Amino acid sequence: SKWYCHKTHSSGVKYDLATAVRRSAVVSLRGPYPASTSDITIFRGGTVEEGEDNWDRDSLYFKLKALGVKAVGESGYEGEPEVVLTSKEGQSKELREFIARVKNREETLHTRLKSWNILSNRFRHGHGDEKRMELHGNVMAAIVVITQYDFENGHPLFEVR
């Protein structure tokens, strides 16, 4: 059940992926994680119940805090307002539109990654969960590298202004 994905009603995995806002660059990739793991748990590197002292120090949460920058995220990240900017009531129209453009740009990247059939179909390589997940992670990393190469050679993501 931990591999169950409610979106596709089948097994699945998740990755923690971050892009730069002002340039076409994937700046962080972590995973794979079971599909049932919440996005905020992956982002933090642990659950609230475990406590921040026990969270994975390689998580995007700690990387952003160390750099002193904020990410732009969906409403599921509202629990971390010091490191993630989300749309909410009371923000200016310009800020909400900026956040929407950044999130749409990220979705464009997701569409590019999902266009690789190996990410869209059943992954049948390796024996056992650990080996299968290791191989899936290698495939995802390779696809991100190829996509980054594509960004740098004439097919960048659209600009966010």
SVG drawing of the C-alpha trace seen along z (x, -y; Angstrom):
<svg xmlns="http://www.w3.org/2000/svg" viewBox="-8 -44 32 54">
<polyline fill="none" stroke="black" stroke-width="0.4" points="0.0,0.0 2.9,-2.4 3.5,-2.3 -0.1,-3.1 -0.7,-6.3 -4.2,-7.8 -3.8,-9.8 -3.3,-6.8 -4.9,-4.2 -1.8,-2.0 1.7,-1.7 4.0,-4.7 6.9,-6.7 7.6,-10.3 10.6,-12.5 11.5,-15.8 12.5,-18.0 13.3,-21.7 14.1,-24.2 15.7,-27.6 13.2,-30.4 15.3,-32.8 17.1,-30.2 16.3,-26.8 18.0,-24.5 17.1,-21.6 18.8,-22.4 17.7,-19.4 16.5,-15.9 15.9,-13.4 14.1,-10.1 12.4,-7.8 10.0,-7.7 6.9,-5.6 3.8,-7.3 2.0,-7.4 4.6,-9.7 3.3,-13.2 5.1,-16.0 5.8,-18.0 7.3,-14.9 9.7,-14.4 10.5,-18.2 11.3,-18.3 13.1,-14.9 10.8,-13.7 7.5,-14.1 6.4,-16.6 6.0,-13.7 9.7,-12.7 10.8,-16.3 13.1,-18.5 16.2,-17.2 15.6,-13.8 14.9,-15.0 17.2,-14.2 19.7,-17.0 20.1,-16.5 16.4,-17.4 15.5,-20.4 14.1,-22.1 17.6,-22.3 19.3,-23.2 16.9,-26.2 17.4,-27.3 21.2,-27.1 21.1,-29.2 18.6,-31.7 16.3,-31.5 12.6,-30.5 11.0,-28.1 7.7,-28.5 5.2,-25.7 1.7,-24.5 -0.7,-24.8 0.6,-21.5 3.7,-23.4 1.9,-26.1 3.3,-24.5 6.7,-25.9 6.2,-29.7 9.8,-30.6 11.1,-28.5 8.2,-28.1 6.1,-30.9 2.6,-29.8 -0.5,-31.7 -2.8,-32.9 -5.5,-35.5 -4.3,-39.0 -1.3,-38.8 -1.1,-41.3 -2.4,-40.3 1.1,-40.6 2.6,-38.2 -0.2,-35.6 0.4,-35.8 4.1,-35.4 3.6,-32.4 1.2,-30.9 3.7,-31.4 6.5,-29.7 4.2,-26.7 3.1,-26.5 6.8,-26.5 7.5,-23.6 4.5,-21.7 6.0,-22.2 9.2,-20.5 7.1,-17.6 5.4,-17.2 8.8,-17.0 9.9,-14.4 6.7,-12.3 7.1,-12.3 9.8,-9.6 7.8,-6.4 9.9,-4.7 8.5,-7.2 4.9,-6.9 4.7,-3.1 5.2,-0.2 8.9,0.1 9.9,3.8 13.6,3.7 15.5,5.2 14.5,7.8 13.1,6.7 11.9,3.3 15.4,2.0 17.1,2.8 14.0,1.7 14.0,-1.7 17.7,-2.1 17.4,-1.5 14.4,-3.8 16.4,-6.5 19.2,-6.1 16.8,-6.3 15.2,-9.5 18.6,-11.1 19.7,-10.3 16.4,-11.8 17.0,-15.0 20.6,-15.3 19.3,-14.9 16.6,-17.4 19.1,-19.9 21.3,-19.4 18.2,-20.2 17.6,-23.4 21.2,-24.5 21.0,-23.7 18.0,-25.6 14.9,-24.3 14.8,-26.2 11.7,-26.5 9.7,-29.7 11.0,-32.7 9.3,-33.9 9.0,-37.7"/>
</svg>
